[in-house]
Amino acid sequence: MTPFGEEIRRLRSERGITQKQMAQSIGVSPAYLSALEHGHRGQPSWELLQRIIGYFNIIWDDAEELQRLAALSHPRVTIDTAGLSPEATALANGLARSIGKLRKKDIARLQSILDDML
């Protein structure tokens, strides 16, 4: 599941809306909405994102947060290390090999380190 998919599911659940109801209202199939929620689809298009924001009637900071989550939710990430150091390439490859084995707390710790550095 992606951060965006998790948030969409939370919003639906909070409001007692089924995938079928939401999908029909925003003009997608229930299968597509399910795939989006589970991270089997990439980021939604700008147009679809705007329909989702309108559907949930969210504004300002909440709408910006949903847009931010969508931007962070591409399930197939490519890291181009061409021109970077061998250490950067090794790090990217090591992360690709091991990310599925990391615990939530380890991922949070790594994210915190990156946030502090940038």
C-alpha positions in Angstrom: 0.0 0.0 0.0 1.2 3.5 -0.7 0.8 6.6 1.5 -1.8 7.9 -0.9 -3.7 4.6 -1.0 -3.6 4.4 2.8 -5.1 7.9 3.1 -7.8 7.3 0.5 -8.8 4.1 2.3 -8.8 6.0 5.7 -11.0 8.8 4.2 -13.4 6.2 2.7 -13.6 4.2 5.9 -14.1 7.3 8.0 -17.1 8.3 5.9 -18.5 4.8 5.4 -18.0 4.8 1.7 -17.4 1.6 -0.3 -14.9 1.4 -3.1 -17.8 0.8 -5.6 -19.6 4.0 -4.5 -16.5 6.1 -4.7 -15.3 4.6 -8.0 -18.7 5.3 -9.6 -18.7 8.9 -8.3 -15.2 9.8 -9.5 -15.5 7.9 -12.9 -13.2 5.0 -12.5 -13.7 1.3 -12.1 -13.8 -0.3 -8.6 -10.9 -2.5 -9.7 -8.8 0.6 -10.6 -9.6 2.3 -7.3 -8.6 -0.9 -5.4 -5.4 -1.1 -7.4 -4.7 2.6 -6.6 -5.3 2.0 -2.9 -3.1 -1.1 -2.8 -0.2 0.5 -4.6 -0.6 -1.5 -7.8 -1.1 1.6 -9.8 1.1 4.6 -10.0 0.3 8.2 -9.0 -3.1 9.3 -10.0 -3.3 11.9 -12.8 -3.8 15.6 -11.8 -7.4 15.4 -13.0 -8.2 12.3 -11.0 -6.5 13.7 -7.9 -8.7 16.8 -8.3 -11.9 14.7 -8.6 -10.9 12.8 -5.4 -10.3 16.0 -3.5 -13.7 17.3 -4.7 -15.3 14.0 -3.8 -14.2 14.2 -0.2 -14.8 17.9 -0.2 -11.4 18.6 1.3 -9.7 22.0 1.1 -6.5 23.9 1.8 -4.0 22.0 3.9 -5.8 18.7 3.7 -5.9 19.0 -0.1 -2.2 19.9 -0.2 -1.4 16.9 2.0 -3.3 14.6 -0.3 -1.4 16.0 -3.3 1.9 15.5 -1.4 1.0 11.9 -0.6 0.1 11.3 -4.2 3.6 12.6 -5.3 5.2 10.2 -2.8 3.2 7.2 -3.9 4.7 5.9 -7.1 5.1 2.1 -6.4 8.0 1.6 -8.9 10.8 4.0 -8.1 13.9 4.3 -10.3 17.1 5.8 -8.9 19.5 7.0 -11.5 23.0 6.9 -10.0 24.8 7.7 -13.2 27.5 10.2 -12.5 27.3 9.6 -8.7 29.9 8.0 -6.5 30.3 4.2 -6.3 29.1 4.5 -2.7 25.8 6.1 -3.9 25.3 3.3 -6.4 26.0 0.7 -3.8 23.6 2.4 -1.3 20.8 2.5 -3.9 21.2 -1.1 -4.9 21.4 -2.2 -1.2 18.2 -0.4 -0.5 16.5 -1.9 -3.5 17.5 -5.4 -2.3 16.6 -5.0 1.3 13.7 -2.5 1.6 11.1 -5.3 1.7 12.8 -6.8 4.7 13.0 -3.6 6.8 10.7 -3.1 9.8 8.4 -0.1 10.0 10.5 1.4 12.8 13.7 1.0 10.7 12.1 2.7 7.7 11.0 5.5 10.0 14.5 5.9 11.4 16.0 6.0 7.9 13.4 8.5 6.7 14.2 10.7 9.8 17.9 10.6 9.0 17.3 11.6 5.4 14.9 14.4 6.5 17.5 15.7 8.9 20.2 15.8 6.2 18.1 17.6 3.7 
